[in-house]
């Protein structure tokens, strides 16, 4: 389970970098700074990070439940094979 989370974490960091670069190139941060000040820029990044953390928690919970269900299925298959 931890191996899969590393890939999701790397993808999340990559997406954060992509969004920051896109916002800098398009002038999005400049528009946010003009209308809301530095708080708007920091708030945007913080909001993105919070959404990312919630996504990671949901993926982790999903992977954990899938691993638990998969583990139960494997043990029943082994019992079926040993009975034959």
N, CA, C and O of each residue as an XYZ file, in Angstrom:
336
protein
N       0.832     -1.196      0.000
C       0.000      0.000      0.000
C       0.873      1.254      0.000
O       0.543      2.243     -0.655
N       1.971      1.214      0.725
C       2.811      2.407      0.794
C       3.456      2.712     -0.547
O       3.667      3.877     -0.883
N       3.775      1.669     -1.324
C       4.373      1.875     -2.634
C       3.442      2.626     -3.568
O       3.887      3.487     -4.328
N       2.154      2.310     -3.520
C       1.180      2.999     -4.360
C       1.002      4.446     -3.949
O       0.791      5.315     -4.795
N       1.086      4.711     -2.648
C       0.915      6.080     -2.155
C       2.062      6.975     -2.609
O       1.878      8.179     -2.793
N       3.224      6.402     -2.787
C       4.358      7.203     -3.261
C       4.060      7.756     -4.647
O       4.351      8.917     -4.934
N       3.477      6.920     -5.506
C       3.161      7.372     -6.858
C       2.078      8.439     -6.850
O       2.160      9.411     -7.601
N       1.058      8.267     -6.002
C       0.012      9.284     -5.901
C       0.581     10.585     -5.334
O       0.194     11.671     -5.767
N       1.485     10.481     -4.382
C       2.128     11.673     -3.820
C       2.965     12.400     -4.856
O       2.927     13.627     -4.947
N       3.721     11.638     -5.638
C       4.542     12.244     -6.690
C       3.659     12.908     -7.743
O       3.976     13.993     -8.231
N       2.552     12.256     -8.091
C       1.637     12.846     -9.071
C       1.007     14.120     -8.523
O       0.800     15.079     -9.267
N       0.699     14.139     -7.228
C       0.098     15.321     -6.613
C       1.084     16.492     -6.607
O       0.706     17.624     -6.908
N       2.334     16.223     -6.269
C       3.351     17.279     -6.270
C       3.571     17.778     -7.696
O       3.717     18.980     -7.919
N       3.594     16.862     -8.656
C       3.761     17.251    -10.058
C       2.619     18.157    -10.506
O       2.845     19.155    -11.190
N       1.383     17.806    -10.117
C       0.234     18.633    -10.496
C       0.303     20.010     -9.841
O      -0.069     21.004    -10.463
N       0.767     20.083     -8.611
C       0.930     21.384     -7.954
C       1.934     22.240     -8.713
O       1.712     23.434     -8.912
N       3.030     21.636     -9.134
C       4.038     22.377     -9.909
C       3.446     22.838    -11.238
O       3.682     23.970    -11.658
N       2.680     21.975    -11.903
C       2.065     22.339    -13.185
C       1.104     23.510    -13.008
O       1.100     24.437    -13.818
N       0.290     23.474    -11.954
C      -0.667     24.559    -11.711
C       0.070     25.863    -11.417
O      -0.314     26.920    -11.919
N       1.115     25.795    -10.613
C       1.876     27.017    -10.290
C       2.513     27.598    -11.546
O       2.443     28.805    -11.775
N       3.134     26.744    -12.365
C       3.755     27.231    -13.601
C       2.704     27.821    -14.535
O       2.931     28.872    -15.136
N       1.563     27.161    -14.661
C       0.503     27.678    -15.531
C      -0.027     29.017    -15.027
O      -0.299     29.921    -15.818
N      -0.172     29.139    -13.715
C      -0.663     30.402    -13.146
C       0.355     31.531    -13.342
O      -0.026     32.679    -13.571
N       1.632     31.208    -13.252
C       2.662     32.239    -13.454
C       2.690     32.660    -14.917
O       2.736     33.852    -15.220
N       2.662     31.684    -15.832
C       2.745     31.996    -17.256
C       1.510     32.769    -17.726
O       1.629     33.724    -18.493
N       0.335     32.359    -17.269
C      -0.898     32.997    -17.739
C      -1.189     34.322    -17.045
O      -2.061     35.071    -17.485
N      -0.479     34.613    -15.981
C      -0.728     35.849    -15.252
C      -1.817     35.709    -14.205
O      -2.315     36.710    -13.690
N      -2.191     34.487    -13.889
C      -3.235     34.247    -12.906
C      -2.859     34.722    -11.514
O      -3.684     35.294    -10.802
N      -1.621     34.485    -11.130
C      -1.176     34.951     -9.814
C      -1.172     36.471     -9.756
O      -1.500     37.056     -8.723
N      -0.805     37.109    -10.853
C      -0.794     38.572    -10.891
C      -2.217     39.118    -10.730
O      -2.435     40.099    -10.020
N      -3.184     38.472    -11.397
C      -4.584     38.916    -11.253
C      -5.070     38.695     -9.827
O      -5.752     39.551     -9.263
N      -4.723     37.546     -9.237
C      -5.107     37.293     -7.850
C      -4.482     38.319     -6.911
O      -5.132     38.809     -5.987
N      -3.206     38.640     -7.161
C      -2.519     39.589     -6.297
C      -3.114     40.995     -6.434
O      -3.225     41.720     -5.446
N      -3.493     41.376     -7.642
C      -4.094     42.695     -7.840
C      -5.463     42.809     -7.174
O      -5.804     43.850     -6.612
N      -6.243     41.733     -7.241
C      -7.601     41.813     -6.695
C      -7.666     41.465     -5.203
O      -8.418     42.097     -4.462
N      -6.903     40.485     -4.758
C      -6.997     40.049     -3.369
C      -5.719     40.250     -2.552
O      -5.713     40.039     -1.339
N      -4.662     40.650     -3.208
C      -3.400     40.841     -2.502
C      -2.634     39.530     -2.356
O      -2.986     38.513     -2.954
N      -1.599     39.581     -1.562
C      -0.751     38.400     -1.351
C      -1.539     37.278     -0.676
O      -1.250     36.100     -0.887
N      -2.518     37.638      0.122
C      -3.356     36.636      0.803
C      -4.086     35.771     -0.231
O      -4.249     34.570     -0.019
N      -4.521     36.358     -1.333
C      -5.212     35.600     -2.374
C      -4.321     34.547     -3.007
O      -4.761     33.424     -3.255
N      -3.071     34.904     -3.271
C      -2.123     33.961     -3.873
C      -1.829     32.826     -2.895
O      -1.872     31.652     -3.261
N      -1.534     33.186     -1.661
C      -1.237     32.173     -0.648
C      -2.472     31.310     -0.391
O      -2.350     30.099     -0.210
N      -3.643     31.909     -0.375
C      -4.884     31.166     -0.176
C      -5.150     30.186     -1.303
O      -5.611     29.071     -1.061
N      -4.864     30.592     -2.536
C      -5.055     29.698     -3.679
C      -4.160     28.476     -3.550
O      -4.615     27.348     -3.738
N      -2.896     28.696     -3.233
C      -1.964     27.574     -3.084
C      -2.369     26.700     -1.903
O      -2.316     25.473     -1.991
N      -2.774     27.324     -0.802
C      -3.202     26.552      0.372
C      -4.449     25.730      0.058
O      -4.555     24.579      0.481
N      -5.388     26.309     -0.679
C      -6.596     25.577     -1.057
C      -6.250     24.374     -1.922
O      -6.802     23.291     -1.728
N      -5.348     24.554     -2.866
C      -4.925     23.451     -3.726
C      -4.264     22.354     -2.900
O      -4.510     21.171     -3.134
N      -3.432     22.731     -1.941
C      -2.753     21.738     -1.095
C      -3.763     20.991     -0.228
O      -3.649     19.777     -0.062
N      -4.752     21.697      0.329
C      -5.775     21.048      1.157
C      -6.582     20.052      0.316
O      -6.836     18.932      0.760
N      -6.979     20.446     -0.874
C      -7.707     19.535     -1.759
C      -6.842     18.320     -2.080
O      -7.344     17.198     -2.135
N      -5.557     18.535     -2.291
C      -4.626     17.450     -2.584
C      -4.511     16.491     -1.400
O      -4.500     15.275     -1.592
N      -4.426     17.014     -0.198
C      -4.315     16.170      1.001
C      -5.595     15.349      1.191
O      -5.525     14.172      1.543
N      -6.751     15.952      0.963
C      -8.018     15.222      1.073
C      -8.073     14.113      0.028
O      -8.517     13.004      0.326
N      -7.631     14.400     -1.183
C      -7.590     13.393     -2.235
C      -6.680     12.238     -1.837
O      -7.031     11.073     -2.027
N      -5.510     12.558     -1.286
C      -4.573     11.514     -0.867
C      -5.177     10.663      0.246
O      -4.985      9.447      0.257
N      -5.896     11.271      1.173
C      -6.525     10.513      2.258
C      -7.595      9.574      1.698
O      -7.719      8.434      2.145
N      -8.358     10.049      0.730
C      -9.382      9.198      0.127
C      -8.758      8.031     -0.630
O      -9.255      6.907     -0.552
N      -7.683      8.286     -1.355
C      -6.996      7.221     -2.088
C      -6.411      6.211     -1.111
O      -6.496      5.004     -1.337
N      -5.819      6.696     -0.030
C      -5.229      5.792      0.958
C      -6.297      4.898      1.579
O      -6.086      3.697      1.743
N      -7.441      5.482      1.923
C      -8.531      4.699      2.510
C      -9.047      3.672      1.507
O      -9.341      2.534      1.871
N      -9.157      4.077      0.248
C      -9.631      3.165     -0.785
C      -8.650      2.016     -1.003
O      -9.059      0.860     -1.119
N      -7.361      2.333     -1.058
C      -6.350      1.287     -1.222
C      -6.344      0.338     -0.031
O      -6.191     -0.872     -0.195
N      -6.508      0.885      1.160
C      -6.508      0.053      2.366
C      -7.684     -0.913      2.351
O      -7.513     -2.096      2.649
N      -8.883     -0.427      2.006
C     -10.045     -1.316      1.977
C      -9.911     -2.346      0.856
O     -10.336     -3.490      1.021
N      -9.330     -1.963     -0.274
C      -9.128     -2.907     -1.366
C      -8.122     -3.983     -0.978
O      -8.290     -5.149     -1.336
N      -7.083     -3.601     -0.254
C      -6.096     -4.585      0.199
C      -6.716     -5.550      1.198
O      -6.424     -6.745      1.168
N      -7.569     -5.043      2.083
C      -8.218     -5.909      3.061
C      -9.168     -6.876      2.377
O      -9.210     -8.051      2.741
N      -9.925     -6.413      1.404
C     -10.849     -7.282      0.688
C     -10.091     -8.277     -0.185
O     -10.493     -9.433     -0.316
N      -9.011     -7.827     -0.770
C      -8.192     -8.718     -1.593
C      -7.533     -9.795     -0.761
O      -7.408    -10.935     -1.210
N      -7.113     -9.459      0.431
C      -6.490    -10.443      1.313
C      -7.459    -11.519      1.724
O      -7.065    -12.680      1.837
N      -8.721    -11.179      1.953
C      -9.723    -12.171      2.329
C     -10.020    -13.091      1.158
O     -10.212    -14.292      1.350
N     -10.061    -12.552     -0.039
C     -10.344    -13.369     -1.217
C      -9.233    -14.364     -1.487
O      -9.508    -15.488     -1.906
N      -7.996    -13.984     -1.259
C      -6.876    -14.876     -1.494
C      -6.904    -16.060     -0.549
O      -6.604    -17.179     -0.966
N      -7.259    -15.848      0.718
C      -7.265    -16.944      1.679
C      -8.354    -17.964      1.347
O      -8.151    -19.160      1.555
N      -9.501    -17.521      0.839
C     -10.577    -18.464      0.493
C     -10.187    -19.268     -0.740
O     -10.543    -20.442     -0.847
N      -9.470    -18.663     -1.661
C      -9.045    -19.399     -2.851
C      -8.037    -20.477     -2.472
O      -8.053    -21.567     -3.045
N      -7.168    -20.187     -1.521
C      -6.188    -21.170     -1.091
C      -6.875    -22.356     -0.428
O      -6.476    -23.501     -0.642
N      -7.904    -22.094      0.375
C      -8.644    -23.174      1.029
C      -9.347    -24.046     -0.019
O      -9.380    -25.268      0.119
N      -9.910    -23.425     -1.064
C     -10.592    -24.186     -2.100
C      -9.623    -25.112     -2.834
O      -9.959    -26.256     -3.140
N      -8.425    -24.613     -3.113
C      -7.430    -25.412     -3.820
C      -6.952    -26.578     -2.958
O      -6.722    -27.672     -3.475
N      -6.798    -26.362     -1.655
C      -6.292    -27.412     -0.781
C      -7.328    -28.512     -0.571
O      -6.953    -29.645     -0.270
N      -8.626    -28.214     -0.722
C      -9.665    -29.217     -0.543
C      -9.730    -30.159     -1.741
O     -10.185    -31.294     -1.602
N      -9.289    -29.717     -2.901
C      -9.371    -30.546     -4.112
C      -8.259    -31.510     -4.196
O      -8.182    -32.280     -5.153
